Amino acid sequence: ESKHSEKWWDQPNDMFPNELLLDDEASVHDDLSKPLKVMDSSIHNGGTWYTPNTLEELLDLFREFSGSNGSSGGGIKMVVGNTEVGIETKFKHASYPTMVHPSKDIHTLHDIFSTEDCYHVGGCAALGDLQEFCHNEMTSDGEEANRRNER
C-alpha cells in the first residue's frame, strides 16, 4: 500500500506542459529541430520561454520583443546557465514576460575554439567548458614546448 495518493504520483506529469509530450517517436527528431515556445503561467509571473535553433531566429526574437522597434513587448531576457533570474523574480519581484534560451545548435554562441592567432569563446559557452578548454590548451602547449626542448 502506498503512502501517497494517486494525485501525488501524477504531480510530475501535471507539471510538465502537454505541448511538449510527443505522441510517437518518429516525430521526435522533427519536433526537436523546431524552435520551442512554452507559455508558463505558474508562480512568479511565469512568462513565455523560447528556444530558437538558429542565430536568425534568436535575432528575430530580440527584434520583436526588445522594445526598440516601438513594440510594447516588455523586453526580453536571455537565460543561459546559472543566471540570477530566479533570484530576481522571486526576491526582487522582477518580471520578464519573454525569456529566451538559445539552443546549443547555435554554435556561434556556444563553441570554444582557437585559431592560429586568436581564441573564440561564445557568449553562451559554459564556464566549465571554458576551463576544460584552457586546461587542454595549456597542457598541449606545455607538451609541445617540452618536445621542442628535448630535440
Contact map, one row per residue, 1 for C-alpha under 8 A:
1110000000000000000000000000000000000000000000000000000000000000000000000000000000000000000000000000000000000000000000000000000000000000000000000000000
1111100000000000000000000000000000000000000000000000000000000000000000000000000000000000000000000000000000000000000000000000000000000000000000000000000
1111100000000000000000000000000000000000000000000000000000000000000000000000000000000000000000000000000000000000000000000000000000000000000000000000000
0111110110000000000000000000000000000000000000000000000000000000000000000000000000000000000000000000000000000000000000000000000000000000000000000000000
0111111110000000000000000000000000000000000000000000000000000000000000000000000000000000000000000000000000000000000000000000000000000000000000000000000
0001111111000000000000000000000000000000000000000000000000000000000000000000000000000000000000000000000000000000000000000000000000000000000000000000000
0000111111100000000000000000000000000000000000000000000000000000000000000000000000000000000000000000000000000000000000000000000000000000000000000000000
0001111111100000000000000000000000000000000000000000000000000000000000000000000000000000000000000000000000000000000000000000000000000000000000000000000
0001111111110000000000000000000000000000000000000000000000000000000000000000000000000000000000000000000000000000000000000000000000000000000000000000000
0000011111111100000000000000000000000000000000000000000000000000000000000000000000000000000000000000000000000000000000000000000000000000000000000000000
0000001111111110000000000000000000000000000000000000000000000000000000000000000000000000000000000000000000000000000000000000000000000000000000000000000
0000000011111111000000000000000000000000000000000000000000000000000000000000000000000000000000000000000000000000000000000000000000000000000000000000000
0000000001111111000000000000000000000000000000000000000000000000000000000000000000000000000000000000000000000000000000000000000000000000000000000000000
0000000001111111100000000000000000000000000000000000000000000000000000000000000000000000000000000000000000000000000000000000000000000000000000000000000
0000000000111111100000000000000000000000000000000000000000000000000000000000000000000000000000000000000000000000000000000000000000000000000000000000000
0000000000011111110100000000000000000000000000000000000000000000000000000000000000000000000000000000000000000000000000000000000000000000000000000000000
0000000000000111111110000000000000000100000000000000000000000000000000000000000000000000000000000000000000000000000000000000000000000000000000000000000
0000000000000001111110000000000000000000000000000000000000000000000000000000000000000000000000000000000000000000000000000000000000000000000000000000000
0000000000000000111111000000000000000100000000000000000000000000000000000000000000000000000000000000000000000000000000000000000000000000000000000000000
0000000000000001111111000000000000000000000000000000000000000000000000000000000000000000000000000000000000000000000000000000000000000000000000000000000
0000000000000000111111100000000000000000000000000000000000000000000000000000000000000000000000000000000000000000000000000000000000000000000000000000000
0000000000000000001111111011000000000000000000000000000000000000000000000000000000000000000000000000000000000000000000000000000000000000000000000000000
0000000000000000000011111010000000000000000000000000000000000000000000000000000000000000000000000000000000000000000000000000000000000000000000000000000
0000000000000000000001111111000000000000000000000000000000000000000000000000000000000000000000000000000000000000000000000000000000000000000000000000000
0000000000000000000001111111000000000000000000000000000000000000000000000000000000000000000000000000000000000000000000000000000000000000000000000000000
0000000000000000000000011111110000000000000000000000000000000000000000000000000000000000000000000000000000000000000000000000000000000000000000000000000
0000000000000000000001111111111000000000000000000000000000000000000000000000000000000000000000000000000000000000000000000000000000000000000000000000000
0000000000000000000001011111111100000000000000000000000000000000000000000000000000000000000000000000000000000000000000000000000000000000000000000000000
0000000000000000000000000111111110000000000000000000000000000000000000000000000000000000000000000000000000000000000000000000000000000000000000000000000
0000000000000000000000000111111111000000000000000000000000000000000000000000000000000000000000000000000000000000000000000000000000000000000000000000000
0000000000000000000000000011111111000000000000000000000000000000000000000000000000000000000000000000000000000000000000000000000000000000000000000000000
0000000000000000000000000001111111100000000000000000000000000000000000000000000000000000000000000000000000000000000000000000000000000000000000000000000
0000000000000000000000000000111111100000000000000000100000000000000000000000000000000000000000000000000000000000000000000000000000000000000000000000000
0000000000000000000000000000011111110000000000000001100000000000000000000000000000000000000000000000000000000000000000000000000000000000000000000000000
0000000000000000000000000000000111111000000000000111100000000000000000000000000000000000000000000000000000000000000000000000000000000000000000000000000
0000000000000000000000000000000001111100000000001111000000000000000000000000000000000000000000000000000000000000000000000000000000000000000000000000000
0000000000000000000000000000000000111110000000011110000000000000000000000000000000000000000000000000000000000000000000000000000000000000000000000000000
0000000000000000101000000000000000011111000000011100000000000000000000000000000000000000000000000000000000000000000000000000000000000000000000000000000
0000000000000000000000000000000000001111100001111000000000000000000000000000000000000000000000000000000000000000000000000000000000000000000000000000000
0000000000000000000000000000000000000111110001111000000000000000000000000000000000000000000000000000000000000000000000000000000000000000000000000000000
0000000000000000000000000000000000000011111011100000000000000000000000000000000000000000000000000000000000000000000000000000000000000000000000000000000
0000000000000000000000000000000000000001111111000000000000000000000000000000000000000000000000000000000000000000000000000000000000000000000000000000000
0000000000000000000000000000000000000000111111000000000000000000000000000000000000000000000000000000000000000000000000000000000000000000000000000000000
0000000000000000000000000000000000000000011111000000000000000000000000000000000000000000110010100000000000000000000000000000000000000000000000000000000
0000000000000000000000000000000000000000111111100000000000000000000000000000000000000000000000101000000000000000000000000000000000000000000000000000000
0000000000000000000000000000000000000011111111110000000000000000000000000000000000000000000000011000000000000000000000000000000000000000000000000000000
0000000000000000000000000000000000000011100011111000000000000000000000000000000000000000000000011110000000000000000000000000000000000000000000000000000
0000000000000000000000000000000000001111000001111100000000000000000000000000000000000000000000001110000000000000000000000000000000000000000000000000000
0000000000000000000000000000000000011111000000111110000000000000000000000000000000000000000000000111100000000000000000000000000000000000000000000000000
0000000000000000000000000000000000111100000000011111000000000000000000000000000000000000000000000111110000000000000000000000000000000000000000000000000
0000000000000000000000000000000000111000000000001111100000000000000000000000000000000000000000000001111000000000000000000000000000000000000000000000000
0000000000000000000000000000000001110000000000000111111011000000000000000000000000000000000000000001111000000000000000000000000000000000000000000000000
0000000000000000000000000000000011100000000000000011111011000000000000000000000000000000000000000000011111000000000000000000000000000000000000000000000
0000000000000000000000000000000000000000000000000001111111000000000000000000000000000000000000000000001011000000000000000000000000000000000000000000000
0000000000000000000000000000000000000000000000000001111111100000000000000000000000000000000000000000000001000000000000000000000000000000000000000000000
0000000000000000000000000000000000000000000000000000011111110000000000000000000000000000000000000000000000000000000000000000000000000000000000000000000
0000000000000000000000000000000000000000000000000001111111111000000000000000000000000000000000000000000000000000000000000000000000000000000000000000000
0000000000000000000000000000000000000000000000000001111111111100000000000000000000000000000000000000010000000000000000000000000000000000000000000000000
0000000000000000000000000000000000000000000000000000001111111110000000000000000000000000000000000000000000000000000000000000000000000000000000000000000
0000000000000000000000000000000000000000000000000000000111111111000000000000000000000000000000000000000000000000000000000000000000000000000000000000000
0000000000000000000000000000000000000000000000000000000011111111110000000000000000000000000000000000000000000000000000000000000000000000000000000000000
0000000000000000000000000000000000000000000000000000000001111111110000000001000000000000000000000000000000000000000000000000000000000000000000000000000
0000000000000000000000000000000000000000000000000000000000111111111110000000000000000000000000000000000000000000000000000000000000000000000000000000000
0000000000000000000000000000000000000000000000000000000000011111111010101000000000000000000000000000000000000000000000000000000000000000000000000000000
0000000000000000000000000000000000000000000000000000000000001111111000111111000000000000000000000100000000000000000000000000000000000000000000000000000
0000000000000000000000000000000000000000000000000000000000001111111110101111000000000000000000000000000000000000000000000000000000000000000000000000000
0000000000000000000000000000000000000000000000000000000000000011111111111110000000000000000000000000000000000000000000000000000000000000000000000000000
0000000000000000000000000000000000000000000000000000000000000010011111100000000000000000000000000000000000000000000000000000000000000000000000000000000
0000000000000000000000000000000000000000000000000000000000000011011111100000000000000000000000000000000000000000000000000000000000000000000000000000000
0000000000000000000000000000000000000000000000000000000000000000001111110000000000000000000000000000000000000000000000000000000000000000000000000000000
0000000000000000000000000000000000000000000000000000000000000001111111111000000000000000000000000000000000000000000000000000000000000000000000000000000
0000000000000000000000000000000000000000000000000000000000000000101001111110000000000000000000000000000000000000000000000000000000000000000000000000000
0000000000000000000000000000000000000000000000000000000000000001111000111111000000000000000000000000000000000000000000000000000000000000000000000000000
0000000000000000000000000000000000000000000000000000000000000000111000011111000000000000000000011100000000000000000000000000000000000000000000000000000
0000000000000000000000000000000000000000000000000000000000000000111000011111100000000000000000011100000000000000000000000000000000000000000000000000000
0000000000000000000000000000000000000000000000000000000000000100110000001111110000000000000000011111000000000000000000000000000000000000000000000000000
0000000000000000000000000000000000000000000000000000000000000000000000000011111000000000000000010111000000000000000000000000000000000000000000000000000
0000000000000000000000000000000000000000000000000000000000000000000000000001111100000000000000000011110000000000000000000000000000000000000000000000000
0000000000000000000000000000000000000000000000000000000000000000000000000000111110101000000000000011100000000000000000000000000000000000000000000000000
0000000000000000000000000000000000000000000000000000000000000000000000000000011111100000000000000000110000000000000000000001000000000000000000000000000
0000000000000000000000000000000000000000000000000000000000000000000000000000001111100000000000000000000000000000000000000001010000000000000000000000000
0000000000000000000000000000000000000000000000000000000000000000000000000000000111110000000000000000000000000000000000000000000000000000000000000000000
0000000000000000000000000000000000000000000000000000000000000000000000000000001111111100000000000000000000000000000000000000000000000000000000000000000
0000000000000000000000000000000000000000000000000000000000000000000000000000000001111111000000000000000000000000000000000000000000000000000000000000000
0000000000000000000000000000000000000000000000000000000000000000000000000000001000111111100000000000000000000000000000000000000000000000000000000000000
0000000000000000000000000000000000000000000000000000000000000000000000000000000000111111110000000000000000000000000000000000000000000000000000000000000
0000000000000000000000000000000000000000000000000000000000000000000000000000000000011111111100000000000000000000000000000000000000000000000000000000000
0000000000000000000000000000000000000000000000000000000000000000000000000000000000011111111111000000000000000000000000000000000000000000000000000000000
0000000000000000000000000000000000000000000100000000000000000000000000000000000000001111111111110000000000000000000000000000000000000000000000000000000
0000000000000000000000000000000000000000000100000000000000000000000000000000000000000111111111000000000000000000000000000000000000000000000000000000000
0000000000000000000000000000000000000000000000000000000000000000000000000000000000000011111110000000000000000000000000000000000000000000000000000000000
0000000000000000000000000000000000000000000000000000000000000000000000000000000000000011111111000000000000000000000000000000000000000000000000000000000
0000000000000000000000000000000000000000000100000000000000000000000000000000000000000001111111100000000000000000000000000000000000000000000000000000000
0000000000000000000000000000000000000000000000000000000000000000000000000000000000000001110111110000000000000000000000000000000000000000000000000000000
0000000000000000000000000000000000000000000110000000000000000000000000000000000000000000100011111000000000000000000000000000000000000000000000000000000
0000000000000000000000000000000000000000000001100000000000000000000000000111100000000000100001111110000000000000000000000000000000000000000000000000000
0000000000000000000000000000000000000000000011110000000000000000000000000111000000000000000000111110000000000000000000000000000000000000000000000000000
0000000000000000000000000000000000000000000000111100000000000000100000000111100000000000000000011111000000000000000000000000000000000000000000000000000
0000000000000000000000000000000000000000000000111100000000000000000000000001111000000000000000011111100000000000000000000000000000000000000000000000000
0000000000000000000000000000000000000000000000001111000000000000000000000001111000000000000000000111110000000000000000000000000000000000000000000000000
0000000000000000000000000000000000000000000000001111000000000000000000000000011100000000000000000011111000000000000000000000000000000000000000000000000
0000000000000000000000000000000000000000000000000111100001000000000000000000010100000000000000000001111101000000000000000000000000000000000000000000000
0000000000000000000000000000000000000000000000000011110000000000000000000000000000000000000000000000111111000000000000000000000000000000000000000000000
0000000000000000000000000000000000000000000000000000100000000000000000000000000000000000000000000000011111101100000000000000000000000000000000000000000
0000000000000000000000000000000000000000000000000000110000000000000000000000000000000000000000000000001111100000000000000000000000000000000000000000000
0000000000000000000000000000000000000000000000000000111000000000000000000000000000000000000000000000011111111100000000000000000000000000000000000000000
0000000000000000000000000000000000000000000000000000000000000000000000000000000000000000000000000000000111111110000000000100000000000000000000000000000
0000000000000000000000000000000000000000000000000000000000000000000000000000000000000000000000000000000001111110000000000100000000000000000000000000000
0000000000000000000000000000000000000000000000000000000000000000000000000000000000000000000000000000000101111110000000001111100000000000000000000000000
0000000000000000000000000000000000000000000000000000000000000000000000000000000000000000000000000000000101111111000000001111110000000000000000000000000
0000000000000000000000000000000000000000000000000000000000000000000000000000000000000000000000000000000000111111100000011100100000000000000000000000000
0000000000000000000000000000000000000000000000000000000000000000000000000000000000000000000000000000000000000111110000111100100011001000000000000000000
0000000000000000000000000000000000000000000000000000000000000000000000000000000000000000000000000000000000000011111000111000000000000000000000000000000
0000000000000000000000000000000000000000000000000000000000000000000000000000000000000000000000000000000000000001111111110000000000000000000000000000000
0000000000000000000000000000000000000000000000000000000000000000000000000000000000000000000000000000000000000000111111100000000000000000000000000000000
0000000000000000000000000000000000000000000000000000000000000000000000000000000000000000000000000000000000000000011111000000000000000000000000000000000
0000000000000000000000000000000000000000000000000000000000000000000000000000000000000000000000000000000000000000011111100000000000000000000000000000000
0000000000000000000000000000000000000000000000000000000000000000000000000000000000000000000000000000000000000000011111110000000000000000000000000000000
0000000000000000000000000000000000000000000000000000000000000000000000000000000000000000000000000000000000000001111011111000000000000000000000000000000
0000000000000000000000000000000000000000000000000000000000000000000000000000000000000000000000000000000000000011110001111100000000000000000000000000000
0000000000000000000000000000000000000000000000000000000000000000000000000000000000000000000000000000000000001111100000111110100001000000000000000000000
0000000000000000000000000000000000000000000000000000000000000000000000000000000000000000000000000000000000111111000000011111100000000000000000000000000
0000000000000000000000000000000000000000000000000000000000000000000000000000000000000000000000000000000000001100000000001111100000000000000000000000000
0000000000000000000000000000000000000000000000000000000000000000000000000000000110000000000000000000000000001100000000000111110000000000000000000000000
0000000000000000000000000000000000000000000000000000000000000000000000000000000000000000000000000000000000001111000000001111111011000000000000000000000
0000000000000000000000000000000000000000000000000000000000000000000000000000000010000000000000000000000000000100000000000001111111000000000000000000000
0000000000000000000000000000000000000000000000000000000000000000000000000000000000000000000000000000000000000000000000000000111111100000000000000000000
0000000000000000000000000000000000000000000000000000000000000000000000000000000000000000000000000000000000000000000000000000011111110000000000000000000
0000000000000000000000000000000000000000000000000000000000000000000000000000000000000000000000000000000000000001000000000000111111111000000000000000000
0000000000000000000000000000000000000000000000000000000000000000000000000000000000000000000000000000000000000001000000001000111111111100000000000000000
0000000000000000000000000000000000000000000000000000000000000000000000000000000000000000000000000000000000000000000000000000001111111110000000000000000
0000000000000000000000000000000000000000000000000000000000000000000000000000000000000000000000000000000000000000000000000000000111111111000000000000000
0000000000000000000000000000000000000000000000000000000000000000000000000000000000000000000000000000000000000001000000000000000011111111100000000000000
0000000000000000000000000000000000000000000000000000000000000000000000000000000000000000000000000000000000000000000000000000000001111111110000000000000
0000000000000000000000000000000000000000000000000000000000000000000000000000000000000000000000000000000000000000000000000000000000111111111000000000000
0000000000000000000000000000000000000000000000000000000000000000000000000000000000000000000000000000000000000000000000000000000000011111111100000000000
0000000000000000000000000000000000000000000000000000000000000000000000000000000000000000000000000000000000000000000000000000000000001111111110000000000
0000000000000000000000000000000000000000000000000000000000000000000000000000000000000000000000000000000000000000000000000000000000000111111111000000000
0000000000000000000000000000000000000000000000000000000000000000000000000000000000000000000000000000000000000000000000000000000000000011111111100000000
0000000000000000000000000000000000000000000000000000000000000000000000000000000000000000000000000000000000000000000000000000000000000001111111110000000
0000000000000000000000000000000000000000000000000000000000000000000000000000000000000000000000000000000000000000000000000000000000000000111111111000000
0000000000000000000000000000000000000000000000000000000000000000000000000000000000000000000000000000000000000000000000000000000000000000011111111100000
0000000000000000000000000000000000000000000000000000000000000000000000000000000000000000000000000000000000000000000000000000000000000000001111111110000
0000000000000000000000000000000000000000000000000000000000000000000000000000000000000000000000000000000000000000000000000000000000000000000111111111000
0000000000000000000000000000000000000000000000000000000000000000000000000000000000000000000000000000000000000000000000000000000000000000000011111111100
0000000000000000000000000000000000000000000000000000000000000000000000000000000000000000000000000000000000000000000000000000000000000000000001111111110
0000000000000000000000000000000000000000000000000000000000000000000000000000000000000000000000000000000000000000000000000000000000000000000000111111111
0000000000000000000000000000000000000000000000000000000000000000000000000000000000000000000000000000000000000000000000000000000000000000000000011111111
0000000000000000000000000000000000000000000000000000000000000000000000000000000000000000000000000000000000000000000000000000000000000000000000001111111
0000000000000000000000000000000000000000000000000000000000000000000000000000000000000000000000000000000000000000000000000000000000000000000000000111111
0000000000000000000000000000000000000000000000000000000000000000000000000000000000000000000000000000000000000000000000000000000000000000000000000011111
